[in-house]
Structure formats: structure tokens, C-alpha cells
């Protein structure tokens, strides 16, 4: 499976299971048995939007593109600077 296919599958399955909207893909890494995709998600919309609550999720896929697990890695305000 190509990286672009893994990203599309990860976003689709995460949105379906979590009920949340994926805003962007911030990372992808091939593992021994599939892929891990990092997805930025809107968790809570606020006004102004700079105070929205965002989250980063790690989505694990097997070599067929099926989700094997996901977890929230961090949660932050949209306006907060990122720590890498």
C-alpha cells in the first residue's frame, strides 16, 4: 500500500470511529507491519476559532490499510505554538 492510500484510509476510519473532523495529516511513518499516521483533529469548536481545541491522534494501520488502533497523543488550543 502506498503512503497516500494509507493516509486516506487512516483519515476515513478515524473520522468514522471518532465522529470528529480531521483537519490535516501531520506525519506518516512505515512500520514493520503497516503504517502509523499522525492526524490533527478538531475536538471542540469555539469562537474565536483561535481558541478551538485541537488534538493529535496516532492512527495505526496494518499492511492492508485496516485500522488496528488509534490514540490521542496530545491536546492543545489552536492558537498554541507547537512543541516538536
N, CA, C and O of each residue as an XYZ file, in Angstrom:
336
protein
N       0.835     -1.170      0.000
C       0.000      0.000      0.000
C       0.886      1.242      0.000
O       1.861      1.321      0.748
N       0.540      2.202     -0.839
C       1.276      3.460     -0.928
C       0.924      4.352      0.258
O      -0.123      4.193      0.887
N       1.816      5.290      0.548
C       1.610      6.218      1.657
C       0.337      7.040      1.474
O      -0.392      7.279      2.436
N       0.072      7.468      0.257
C      -1.135      8.270      0.013
C      -2.407      7.478      0.300
O      -3.386      8.032      0.802
N      -2.395      6.195     -0.015
C      -3.545      5.342      0.285
C      -3.689      5.141      1.786
O      -4.803      5.138      2.309
N      -2.568      4.972      2.481
C      -2.595      4.791      3.930
C      -3.170      6.035      4.611
O      -3.962      5.921      5.547
N      -2.776      7.208      4.147
C      -3.286      8.454      4.715
C      -4.801      8.543      4.536
O      -5.529      8.837      5.484
N      -5.263      8.288      3.324
C      -6.705      8.367      3.050
C      -7.481      7.380      3.920
O      -8.525      7.731      4.469
N      -6.986      6.161      4.049
C      -7.661      5.148      4.877
C      -7.656      5.542      6.348
O      -8.661      5.369      7.038
N      -6.539      6.069      6.835
C      -6.440      6.468      8.242
C      -7.430      7.576      8.567
O      -8.142      7.502      9.568
N      -7.479      8.603      7.723
C      -8.388      9.730      7.952
C      -9.838      9.249      7.909
O     -10.632      9.591      8.785
N     -10.179      8.470      6.910
C     -11.550      7.972      6.755
C     -11.992      7.159      7.977
O     -13.083      7.369      8.507
N     -11.150      6.246      8.411
C     -11.516      5.370      9.524
C     -11.532      6.113     10.861
O     -12.389      5.843     11.703
N     -10.596      7.046     11.065
C     -10.584      7.827     12.294
C     -11.835      8.687     12.399
O     -12.465      8.737     13.456
N     -12.201      9.363     11.319
C     -13.401     10.193     11.329
C     -14.655      9.357     11.594
O     -15.539      9.775     12.342
N     -14.726      8.188     10.986
C     -15.882      7.313     11.172
C     -16.001      6.836     12.622
O     -17.092      6.840     13.192
N     -14.888      6.431     13.210
C     -14.918      5.902     14.573
C     -15.043      6.982     15.640
O     -15.744      6.793     16.633
N     -14.374      8.103     15.444
C     -14.352      9.138     16.482
C     -15.487     10.146     16.344
O     -15.864     10.803     17.314
N     -16.030     10.267     15.133
C     -17.061     11.271     14.903
C     -16.513     12.684     14.833
O     -17.277     13.648     14.883
N     -15.213     12.817     14.720
C     -14.559     14.126     14.675
C     -14.000     14.394     13.276
O     -13.793     13.473     12.486
N     -13.763     15.672     12.991
C     -13.285     16.085     11.677
C     -11.767     16.194     11.662
O     -11.181     16.914     12.471
N     -11.142     15.486     10.749
C      -9.691     15.583     10.571
C      -9.387     16.854      9.796
O     -10.002     17.121      8.764
N      -8.438     17.639     10.293
C      -8.064     18.889      9.629
C      -6.832     18.735      8.763
O      -6.738     19.346      7.699
N      -5.882     17.918      9.212
C      -4.666     17.737      8.421
C      -3.928     16.488      8.871
O      -4.132     15.978      9.973
N      -3.074     16.018      7.992
C      -2.170     14.921      8.313
C      -0.825     15.564      8.601
O      -0.288     16.304      7.776
N      -0.284     15.274      9.780
C       0.965     15.944     10.164
C       2.153     14.993     10.184
O       3.275     15.403     10.483
N       1.908     13.712      9.864
C       3.027     12.784      9.785
C       2.583     11.401      9.358
O       1.441     10.996      9.577
N       3.505     10.692      8.750
C       3.263      9.300      8.368
C       4.584      8.552      8.468
O       5.643      9.065      8.105
N       4.493      7.337      8.964
C       5.694      6.525      9.130
C       5.348      5.068      8.853
O       4.339      4.554      9.334
N       6.186      4.421      8.083
C       6.009      2.999      7.802
C       6.540      2.205      8.982
O       7.618      2.493      9.501
N       5.779      1.205      9.405
C       6.224      0.325     10.487
C       6.463     -1.069      9.914
O       6.262     -1.292      8.720
N       6.884     -1.994     10.748
C       7.159     -3.358     10.281
C       5.924     -4.030      9.690
O       6.026     -4.816      8.749
N       4.755     -3.713     10.251
C       3.542     -4.408      9.817
C       2.476     -3.483      9.248
O       1.308     -3.868      9.182
N       2.844     -2.281      8.837
C       1.856     -1.367      8.265
C       2.313      0.075      8.305
O       3.435      0.392      7.910
N       1.429      0.962      8.791
C       1.689      2.390      8.813
C       1.217      2.998     10.121
O       0.293      2.492     10.758
N       1.867      4.101     10.518
C       1.332      4.942     11.576
C       1.172      6.334     10.980
O       2.121      6.912     10.450
N      -0.045      6.862     11.078
C      -0.368      8.170     10.519
C      -0.746      9.091     11.668
O      -1.549      8.720     12.524
N      -0.170     10.297     11.694
C      -0.498     11.306     12.704
C      -1.489     12.285     12.085
O      -1.225     12.878     11.039
N      -2.634     12.446     12.746
C      -3.722     13.253     12.203
C      -4.096     14.337     13.214
O      -4.245     14.065     14.405
N      -4.245     15.567     12.723
C      -4.709     16.671     13.561
C      -6.227     16.762     13.415
O      -6.758     16.781     12.304
N      -6.917     16.820     14.563
C      -8.374     16.736     14.600
C      -8.942     17.919     15.380
O      -8.378     18.338     16.391
N     -10.055     18.448     14.902
C     -10.799     19.465     15.634
C     -11.660     18.753     16.673
O     -12.581     18.018     16.316
N     -11.365     18.966     17.961
C     -12.128     18.312     19.029
C     -13.269     19.174     19.548
O     -14.332     18.654     19.886
N     -13.062     20.482     19.615
C     -14.085     21.370     20.147
C     -13.986     22.714     19.449
O     -12.968     23.400     19.546
N     -15.048     23.088     18.745
C     -15.050     24.357     18.030
C     -15.508     25.469     18.971
O     -16.502     25.332     19.683
N     -14.761     26.572     18.958
C     -15.067     27.719     19.811
C     -15.023     29.001     18.992
O     -14.557     29.013     17.853
N     -15.513     30.068     19.586
C     -15.421     31.389     18.977
C     -14.615     32.251     19.933
O     -14.982     32.345     21.104
N     -13.550     32.877     19.499
C     -12.992     32.839     18.149
C     -12.306     31.495     17.871
O     -11.948     30.758     18.790
N     -12.136     31.202     16.586
C     -11.569     29.907     16.182
C     -10.148     29.696     16.669
O      -9.676     28.561     16.740
N      -9.468     30.770     17.001
C      -8.097     30.621     17.514
C      -8.076     29.920     18.866
O      -7.013     29.513     19.336
N      -9.243     29.775     19.496
C      -9.321     29.074     20.782
C      -9.917     27.679     20.647
O     -10.175     27.025     21.658
N     -10.143     27.205     19.412
C     -10.617     25.828     19.197
C      -9.701     24.846     19.912
O      -8.504     25.095     20.053
N     -10.262     23.737     20.361
C      -9.454     22.682     20.979
C      -9.114     21.660     19.898
O     -10.001     21.075     19.276
N      -7.825     21.458     19.689
C      -7.319     20.543     18.677
C      -6.686     19.340     19.367
O      -6.372     19.385     20.556
N      -6.505     18.269     18.606
C      -5.815     17.101     19.139
C      -5.020     16.436     18.025
O      -5.366     16.514     16.846
N      -3.948     15.783     18.439
C      -3.148     14.977     17.515
C      -3.400     13.514     17.847
O      -3.258     13.097     18.996
N      -3.771     12.743     16.840
C      -4.028     11.316     17.013
C      -2.998     10.507     16.228
O      -2.611     10.879     15.120
N      -2.566      9.409     16.813
C      -1.719      8.436     16.126
C      -2.627      7.292     15.701
O      -3.265      6.654     16.539
N      -2.686      7.036     14.409
C      -3.557      6.006     13.850
C      -2.671      4.893     13.295
O      -1.811      5.138     12.448
N      -2.886      3.674     13.777
C      -2.115      2.528     13.320
C      -2.924      1.709     12.322
O      -4.076      1.358     12.574
N      -2.297      1.411     11.179
C      -2.918      0.604     10.136
C      -2.063     -0.622      9.871
O      -0.837     -0.570      9.974
N      -2.721     -1.734      9.525
C      -1.954     -2.912      9.110
C      -1.576     -2.757      7.640
O      -1.898     -1.741      7.025
N      -0.908     -3.736      7.078
C      -0.417     -3.635      5.703
C      -1.529     -3.586      4.668
O      -1.291     -3.198      3.524
N      -2.757     -3.981      5.057
C      -3.916     -3.903      4.157
C      -4.647     -2.573      4.272
O      -5.587     -2.319      3.520
N      -4.227     -1.721      5.205
C      -4.873     -0.431      5.393
C      -6.024     -0.453      6.383
O      -6.780      0.513      6.483
N      -6.160     -1.551      7.115
C      -7.213     -1.641      8.124
C      -6.700     -1.088      9.448
O      -5.567     -1.356      9.849
N      -7.546     -0.314     10.118
C      -7.175      0.298     11.389
C      -6.994     -0.778     12.452
O      -7.863     -1.630     12.642
N      -5.869     -0.732     13.135
C      -5.626     -1.674     14.235
C      -5.666     -0.973     15.582
O      -5.703     -1.626     16.625
N      -5.660      0.368     15.565
C      -5.765      1.130     16.800
C      -5.529      2.598     16.549
O      -4.916      2.990     15.556
N      -6.036      3.416     17.480
C      -5.732      4.841     17.443
C      -5.749      5.374     18.864
O      -6.408      4.821     19.744
N      -5.013      6.458     19.075
C      -4.952      7.061     20.399
C      -4.626      8.546     20.262
O      -3.940      8.975     19.334
N      -5.148      9.315     21.227
C      -4.839     10.742     21.244
C      -3.469     10.916     21.875
O      -3.212     10.431     22.976
N      -2.598     11.610     21.169
C      -1.224     11.825     21.616
C      -1.119     13.117     22.414
O      -0.408     13.180     23.417
N      -1.822     14.136     21.968
C      -1.800     15.414     22.684
C      -3.031     16.233     22.334
O      -3.675     16.014     21.308
N      -3.348     17.189     23.214
C      -4.489     18.072     23.047
C      -4.017     19.488     23.322
O      -3.219     19.697     24.236
N      -4.496     20.483     22.547
C      -3.993     21.846     22.660
C      -4.965     22.825     22.024
O      -5.842     22.427     21.257
N      -4.812     24.097     22.340
C      -5.606     25.153     21.696
C      -5.022     25.429     20.323
O      -3.809     25.369     20.121
N      -5.896     25.730     19.395
C      -5.445     26.005     18.021
C      -4.379     27.090     17.986
O      -3.434     26.994     17.203
N      -4.507     28.099     18.799
C      -3.571     29.214     18.798
C      -2.250     28.935     19.496
O      -1.338     29.760     19.440
N      -2.127     27.776     20.158
C      -0.895     27.463     20.883
C       0.219     27.087     19.909
O      -0.024     26.483     18.864
N       1.441     27.458     20.274
C       2.575     27.056     19.433
C       2.858     25.577     19.632
O       2.647     25.035     20.717
N       3.332     24.938     18.593
C       3.634     23.509     18.635
C       4.996     23.268     19.249
O       5.941     24.027     19.037
N       5.074     22.204     20.009
C       6.360     21.769     20.540
C       6.758     20.503     19.806
O       6.047     19.500     19.866
N       7.881     20.538     19.116
C       8.347     19.346     18.375
C       9.588     18.796     18.996
O      10.128     17.799     18.518
